Amino acid sequence: MLLAACEQLGSGAGRLAVDLGCGEGTDALALLDRGWSVLAIDIEPAGLASLRARIPAACAGRIRIVCASFADVGLPPAYLIHAGFSLPFSQPRQFPAVWKQIRRALVPSAIFAGQLFGTHDSWAEDPSMTFQNRSEVNSLLDGLDPRTARNRARRRGYSGPKHWHTYDILAREPAEHPSRPG
């Protein structure tokens, strides 16, 4: 999803991209390599330490790293917001505010790229995670131009069997947005 967003948006040319749940920074580094300025956010200090160690010296001035929960960080206006498999880990009571921040941060013609977990995911009974059904996903994307909104199911786990139910989303903020959410 991130590469498709970058292809649609072209070179970063110093524009801001936000990587929510950046982990060890593979996607943040890919954004830097494509000329983006990056705000990389994750709650796990170990992953962020790995990212810091891998930042090329020539790119150091174009990345800001924040160790915090999504709910605790105010998002600045951005041309690209990426949340690769990270938003479902938002607490259900915090998710609406996080999503509202994402929508407010998208500048005209910006792209959101990421995944949401569906209600048929094998982790769906975890009360600390957030899951959506098709209707809820459609509501979240209301007002965006969905380039892709695939509902995918697959079985594959990293440490045993897992049923994945994801919504892979690539959606663009309209060039003009007369009525923004929230």
Backbone as a ProteinNet text record, in pm:
[ID]
protein_1_A
[PRIMARY]
MLLAACEQLGSGAGRLAVDLGCGEGTDALALLDRGWSVLAIDIEPAGLASLRARIPAACAGRIRIVCASFADVGLPPAYLIHAGFSLPFSQPRQFPAVWKQIRRALVPSAIFAGQLFGTHDSWAEDPSMTFQNRSEVNSLLDGLDPRTARNRARRRGYSGPKHWHTYDILAREPAEHPSRPG
[TERTIARY]
82.3	0	87.2	196	283.6	347.1	397.4	460.3	360	237.1	133.2	103.6	100.5	77.8	192.4	314.7	430.6	428.2	385.8	376.8	275.7	163.1	60.3	102.2	174.8	212.1	343.2	422.9	551.8	656.2	765.4	874.7	825.8	878.4	839	873.3	986.5	1031.1	1019.7	1051.2	1049.2	912.2	807.1	673.1	669.9	575.8	569.5	484.8	542.1	470.5	475	365.8	358.8	354.1	440.7	441	395.6	267.5	209.8	240.7	305.7	343.5	461.7	563.8	677.4	765.2	754.6	836.6	984.2	1056	1200.5	1231.6	1129.9	1149.1	1170.8	1141.1	1162.1	1086.9	960.2	880.9	925.2	961.1	1010.8	1137.7	1225	1348.6	1317.2	1217.6	1177	1123.1	1050.2	999.8	1114.8	1209.6	1326.2	1399.2	1414	1483.2	1411.8	1280.9	1201.9	1185	1261.5	1263.8	1164.9	1092.2	995.2	1063	1002.3	1030.4	935.9	980.4	902.8	885.9	764.1	734.7	706.7	796.1	784.8	739.4	627.5	567.7	551.1	595.3	574.5	585	523.5	525.2	637.9	704.2	808.5	947.5	1015.9	1148.8	1253.3	1246	1347.5	1342.3	1223.5	1211.5	1262.4	1230.6	1275.8	1427.5	1488.5	1635.1	1696.5	1633.8	1681.2	1669.3	1557.2	1538.9	1646.6	1668.4	1769.2	1906.2	1941.4	2072.5	2085	1972.3	1974.9	1951	1930	1903.1	2031.1	2030.4	2148.7	2175.4	2301.1	2339.3	2279	2274.4	2222.2	2072.4	2002.9	1857.7	1820.3	1916.4	1888.9	1805.5	1818.6	1743.5	1600	1561.6	1426.3	1339.9	1384.3	1302.4	1293.7	1173.2	1149.6	1088.2	1143.3	1099.1	1032.1	913	836.5	798.6	833	795.8	670.8	556	428.8	318.1	206.3	85	27.5	-41.8	-105.6	-199.5	-267.2	-366	-301.6	-172	-102.9	-25.3	-30.4	47.7	-46	-26	-100.5	-36.1	-113.7	-59	-59.8	52.8	57.5	-1.3	-30.6	-77.1	26	-23.6	66.2	9.7	100.1	63.5	43.3	95.9	83.7	81.1	-18.9	-22.5	-27.7	71.2	84.1	65.3	-18.8	-41.7	-47	70.6	80.8	58.8	-59.7	-96.9	-83.1	-97.4	-78	-205.6	-298.8	-418.2	-502.3	-510	-588.7	-537.4	-413.9	-358.8	-394.8	-471	-525.7	-635.9	-641.3	-749.1	-882.7	-985.3	-1114.8	-1170.2	-1151.9	-1204.1	-1122.9	-999.2	-913.8	-920.7	-962.2	-958.9	-1035.5	-1158.2	-1228.8	-1149.9	-1085.6	-1006.2	-882.3	-820.8	-703.5	-744.5	-855.3	-900.1	-936.2	-1000.4	-1035.4	-908.8	-803.9	-676.5	-618	-623.6	-571.7	-645.2	-777.5	-856.9	-827.8	-813.4	-783.7	-644.3	-550.8	-411.8	-391.4	-481.3	-466.8	-492.3	-389.8	-406.4	-478.9	-531.7	-597.3	-506	-563.1	-496.4	-399.1	-394.2	-308.7	-366.4	-282.6	-324.8	-307.4	-408.5	-395.9	-372.2	-270.6	-240.4	-222.9	-295.2	-279.1	-380.5	-385.8	-475.8	-557.6	-679.2	-765.3	-793.9	-820.7	-854.4	-1006.3	-1051.8	-1194.1	-1238.6	-1369	-1428.6	-1413.1	-1365.6	-1344.8	-1197.6	-1115.3	-975.6	-969.1	-871.1	-865.1	-832.2	-787.7	-762.9	-884	-994.4	-1109	-1168.9	-1141	-1196.4	-1106.7	-995.1	-904.9	-964.6	-1007.6	-1074.7	-982	-852.5	-759.6	-730.3	-789.6	-765.4	-894.5	-877.9	-991.3	-1012.8	-1138.3	-1176.3	-1298.2	-1310.7	-1422.9	-1489.1	-1619.7	-1688.4	-1692.1	-1743.4	-1742.4	-1815.4	-1928.3	-2004.9	-1924.8	-1857.3	-1775.8	-1658.6	-1596.8	-1486.9	-1538.9	-1653.5	-1712.8	-1739.2	-1787	-1813.7	-1683.8	-1578.7	-1449.2	-1394.1	-1421.5	-1369.2	-1461.2	-1573.6	-1667.9	-1598.7	-1612.5	-1550.5	-1413.7	-1353.7	-1225.8	-1252.8	-1157.4	-1164.6	-1088.9	-1161.8	-1091	-1032.3	-901	-831.6	-835.3	-822.9	-828.4	-889	-977.9	-1031.3	-1065.6	-962.2	-981	-1011.5	-1106.2	-1139.5	-1070.2	-966.9	-888.9	-891.8	-895.7	-884.5	-773	-687.1	-579.5	-536	-481.9	-431.4	-280.4	-216.7	-71.3	-33.9	50.4	94	244.5	295.7	440.1	482.1	390.7	423.8	310.8	254.1	145.2	31.5	-76	-187.9	-254.7	-292.4	-363.3	-452.5	-576.2	-666.8	-664.9	-616.4	-611.9	-737	-800.6	-910.6	-876.5	-835	-789.4	-863.4	-865.1	-908.2	-783.9	-736.7	-619.6	-671.3	-627.9	-686.2	-582	-617.1	-542.3	-649.3	-653.3	-760.2	-703.4	-755.9	-706.7	-808.2	-755.1	-835.6	-866.4	-990.1	-1020.5	-936.7	-917.7	-840.8	-907.3	-1038.1	-1113.5	-1208.6	-1215.3	-1301.1	-1388.7	-1508.3	-1596.3	-1646.1	-1666.1	-1712.3	-1626.6	-1532.4	-1442.3	-1504.7	-1471.4	-1528.2	-1473.1	-1557.7	-1516	-1488.9
-118.5	0	125.5	121.6	238.3	267.1	164.7	186.5	237	187	236.1	383.2	421.8	562.6	648.5	602.5	678.4	692.2	587.5	592.9	698.8	706	804.2	946.5	963.3	1096.9	1146.8	1057	1096.4	1119	1178.5	1204.5	1287.8	1258	1331.8	1478.8	1511.6	1650.8	1728.9	1661.9	1728.3	1739	1692.8	1695.2	1599.9	1621.7	1540.4	1415.4	1302.2	1175.9	1134.5	1077.8	1026.3	875	808.7	662.2	623.3	585.6	546.5	400.3	374.2	237.2	195.3	278.7	259.1	140.1	87.3	-27.2	2.4	-85.5	-67.7	25.5	76.5	183.9	147.9	27.2	-10.8	83.4	111.5	199	344.4	388.1	525.3	546.5	447.9	458.2	459.9	382.5	383.1	520.3	584.5	719	819.3	810.4	899.2	881.4	756.6	725.9	786.5	809.4	867.4	1018.8	1079.8	1224.9	1285.6	1204	1255.2	1301.5	1397.6	1425.1	1333.8	1279.3	1174.9	1204.1	1185.8	1179.8	1033.7	968.2	825.4	810.2	739.7	726.8	579.7	544.8	409.4	415.6	320.3	317.9	230.2	154	61.2	121.8	153.3	215.1	130.4	-1.9	-87.3	-73.7	-72.8	-55.9	79.7	183	317.8	329.7	259.2	259.7	197.2	89.7	26.8	123.4	194.2	292.7	400.5	456.3	562.5	517.1	393.4	341.2	323.5	317.6	290.3	413.5	528.7	649.2	696.3	708.4	760.6	904.8	937	1071	1181.1	1159.6	1260.9	1286.7	1194.1	1206.7	1248.7	1258.8	1282.5	1407.9	1508.4	1631.5	1624.1	1512.2	1499.1	1399.7	1357.5	1263.2	1307.5	1293.9	1317.2	1189.1	1139.8	1014.1	1044.2	988.3	1011.7	876.7	858.5	737.7	770.4	725.6	754.7	671.6	667.1	607.4	702	647	730.8	831.8	789.1	874.7	993.6	985.4	1091.2	1187.4	1168.6	1252.4	1333	1463	1546.4	1535.6	1505.9	1489.8	1622.6	1659	1781.5	1755.5	1859.5	1840.4	1758.9	1659.9	1569.6	1534.6	1504.4	1463.8	1313.3	1239.6	1093.8	1049.2	968	904.3	755	686.5	542	475.4	372.4	294.8	148	90.9	-47.7	-144.7	-204.7	-304.1	-251.2	-121.2	-64.1	-13.7	42.5	101.3	2.5	-125.3	-217.3	-230.4	-189.6	-199.3	-78	15.8	126.1	70.2	118.8	78.3	117.6	33.3	66.3	201.5	238.4	367.2	483.9	459.3	565.2	575.1	468	465.1	580.8	613.5	723.9	854.9	888.1	1011.8	1001.5	884.3	864.6	881.9	820	830.5	974.8	1044.7	1185.1	1268.1	1240.2	1310.9	1283.3	1157.8	1120.2	1198.9	1198.9	1268.3	1418.4	1478.2	1621.8	1654.1	1561.4	1586.4	1574.2	1505	1488.3	1620.5	1673.3	1796.4	1761.6	1861.7	1831.3	1749.7	1646.2	1552.2	1456.6	1457.3	1363.9	1223	1124.6	984.6	921.2	841.8	751.2	612.9	543.3	406	320.9	212	125.5	13.7	-51.4	-164	-145.4	-194.9	-211.4	-360.1	-409.4	-550.6	-566.3	-670.9	-700.7	-785.3	-796.1	-866	-1017.7	-1069.5	-1214.2	-1252.7	-1157	-1184.3	-1272.8	-1362	-1452.7	-1380.7	-1257.1	-1180.4	-1096.8	-1106.6	-1016.6	-1017.7	-1118.9	-1122.7	-1054.8	-998.9	-927.9	-790.1	-765.9	-638.7	-517.3	-540	-427	-379.5	-445.5	-411.5	-362.3	-298.8	-241.6	-315.5	-350.9	-423.6	-355.9	-362	-300.4	-400.1	-381.4	-455.5	-366.8	-419.3	-346.7	-212.9	-209.7	-86.6	18.5	-23.5	69.9	123.4	37.2	82.2	185	156.9	252.1	386.3	383.1	506.8	582.6	511.2	575.4	642.4	583.3	635.3	738.8	768.1	864.8	998.5	1048	1175.2	1159.7	1042.3	1014.8	949.6	961.2	893	762.1	650.6	523.5	470.9	468.8	412.7	260.8	210.4	67.7	51.4	-40.9	-76.2	-224.2	-305.7	-450.4	-514.8	-605.4	-687.6	-821.5	-852.4	-973.9	-1067.4	-1195	-1297.9	-1391.4	-1425.1	-1519.4	-1589.8	-1706.4	-1783.2	-1790.9	-1736	-1743.7	-1678	-1741.2	-1683.8	-1687.4	-1601.6	-1598.1	-1696	-1727.2	-1820	-1920.5	-1966.4	-2061.9	-2015.3	-2093.9	-2059.7	-1928.1	-1851.3	-1725.1	-1696.9	-1656.5	-1613.3	-1461.3	-1404.6	-1260.2	-1215.4	-1114.1	-1048.4	-900.5	-849	-709.9	-632.9	-503.9	-410.3	-331.7	-353	-281.2	-153.6	-39.9	87.7	179.9	234.8	342	443.4	557.8	654.3	795.6	876.4	1013.1	1114.3	1212.5	1328.2	1407.8	1449.5	1529.5	1657.8	1708.8	1832	1947.5	1946.2	2043.4	1967.5	2005.7	1934.6	2033.7	2060.9	2159.8	2119.4	1991.4	1949	1834.8	1867.1	1766.4	1707.3	1579.9	1516.4	1581.1	1581.1	1618.7	1760.3
0	0	0	77.1	83.9	-51.7	-117.5	-248.2	-350.8	-344.7	-436.3	-408.7	-282.6	-247.6	-299.3	-279.6	-327.6	-479.2	-546.9	-693	-736.8	-666.6	-701.9	-667.5	-557.1	-512	-571.6	-626	-682.8	-575.1	-613.5	-520.3	-402.8	-286	-167	-173.4	-234.5	-249.8	-119.5	-8	121.9	185.2	115.8	176.2	295.2	387.7	508.9	489.9	533.2	544.2	690.3	739.5	876.2	867.6	944.5	951.5	1091.8	1103.4	1232.2	1259.2	1371.3	1402	1317.8	1316.7	1225.5	1261.3	1383	1421.1	1406.7	1340.4	1320.6	1204.7	1137.3	1042.5	897.2	857.2	717.3	623.4	654.9	568.1	580.1	699.6	717.9	635.3	633.2	553.8	404.1	362.5	221.8	182.9	273.7	247	236.1	327.8	321	188.5	145.8	20.6	-99.9	-86	-194.8	-179.2	-88.8	-76.2	21.8	96	190.9	319.9	387	528.1	603.8	716.6	783.4	931.7	979.6	1121.3	1150	1222.9	1252.9	1398	1418.2	1550.8	1585.5	1705.5	1757	1908.6	1974.9	2120.6	2175.9	2088.6	2131.9	2114.5	2224	2215.4	2142.1	2152.9	2089.2	1937	1879.8	1735.7	1690.9	1768.7	1734	1743.7	1838.4	1849.3	1724.5	1675.7	1552.5	1434.6	1427.1	1320.3	1328.4	1447.5	1463.4	1412.1	1439	1400.2	1248.9	1178.6	1034.6	947.5	1007.7	929	861.3	728.2	658.8	703.8	723.1	770.8	683.3	553.3	461.8	481.7	547.9	567.6	709.4	797.4	939.5	964	882.3	900.8	851.7	788.2	733.3	809.2	928.1	1004.5	1149.7	1202.2	1344.1	1399.1	1507.6	1566.9	1700.3	1719.3	1841.5	1902.3	2028.5	2102.3	2183.1	2132.6	2198.9	2135.6	2204.7	2151.9	2047.1	1946.7	1844.9	1910	2015.7	2081.6	2151.6	2178.7	2252.8	2164.2	2033.5	1942.8	1854.1	1850.3	1756.9	1620	1519.5	1384.6	1310.4	1251.4	1171.1	1031.9	956.6	819	740.1	664.5	592.4	455.9	362.9	227.8	216.9	314.9	316.2	461.1	494.6	626.2	601.8	656.3	640	775.9	777.4	899.7	860	838.1	794.7	909.3	914.9	1015.7	1158.4	1178.8	1312.6	1378.6	1304.7	1365.1	1446.1	1407.9	1489.9	1633.5	1658.1	1792.3	1877.9	1821.1	1899.7	1989.4	2112.3	2202.7	2139.3	2147.2	2086.4	2131.6	2256.8	2303.2	2248.5	2204.9	2151.2	1998.6	1932.6	1786.8	1720.8	1765.1	1697.9	1698.3	1808.8	1814.9	1726.5	1722.3	1636.2	1490.2	1450.7	1311.6	1277.6	1370.4	1347.6	1324.3	1402.4	1382.5	1245.1	1204	1071.7	964	971.6	869.4	868.2	985.1	992.7	938.9	954.8	913.4	762.9	694.2	549.1	477.4	413.3	336	205.9	133.4	5.9	-86.8	-145.7	-237.1	-168.2	-34.4	39.7	33.1	67.4	64.1	201.6	240	354.1	296.6	347.8	305.6	430.4	437.8	554.1	557.7	671.6	690.3	817.4	809.9	926.3	935.5	1054.8	1071.4	1072.7	1005	999	1116.6	1130.2	1244.5	1238.2	1124.6	1114	1136.6	1175.1	1205.9	1331.5	1337	1452.3	1582.8	1576.1	1699.3	1739.7	1667.3	1685.3	1825.6	1902.5	2038.5	2140	2096.3	2186.9	2216.2	2339.5	2370.9	2369	2358.7	2356.6	2214.6	2115.1	1975.5	1909.7	1792.7	1720.7	1588.5	1562.5	1441.5	1380.3	1247.3	1178.7	1084.5	1064.9	959.5	835.1	724.3	596.8	608.4	675.5	690.5	767.8	873	951.3	869.4	789.6	703	603.5	543.1	448.4	515.3	637.6	711.3	739.2	777	802.7	677	561.5	435.8	371.2	434.8	379.7	354.6	233.7	196.3	133.2	142.6	77.1	-57.8	-147.4	-275.7	-261	-238.9	-218.5	-348.8	-358.2	-473.8	-464.7	-342.7	-315.2	-177.3	-162.3	-31.1	-36.4	-41.9	-56.6	77.4	75.7	190.9	166	245.9	219.6	338.8	308.3	411.5	367.9	460.2	428.9	556	539.4	653.4	643	740.9	749.8	881	955.5	1081.2	1091	1172.7	1192.5	1301.9	1392.2	1500.1	1518.4	1408.4	1412.8	1324.2	1318.7	1231.4	1274.1	1177	1202	1083.2	1109.8	1004.3	1003	894	877.2	804.8	855.4	785.7	788.2	673.9	666.9	558.7	577.9	474.7	436.7	315.9	264.9	199.3	251.3	210.2	150.1	36.9	-27.1	-67.1	1.8	-21.8	-23.6	-113.4	-130.7	-77	-5.6	36.6	-91	-109.5	-228.5	-232.7	-354.1	-371.3	-297.5	-293.8	-216.1	-127.5	-2.1	91.6	167.6	110.7	173.2	311.4	335.2	466.8	516.4	602.7	658.6	782.6	814.1	934	1059.8	1164.2	1298	1319.4
[MASK]
++++++++++++++++++++++++++++++++++++++++++++++++++++++++++++++++++++++++++++++++++++++++++++++++++++++++++++++++++++++++++++++++++++++++++++++++++++++++++++++++++++++++++++++++++++++

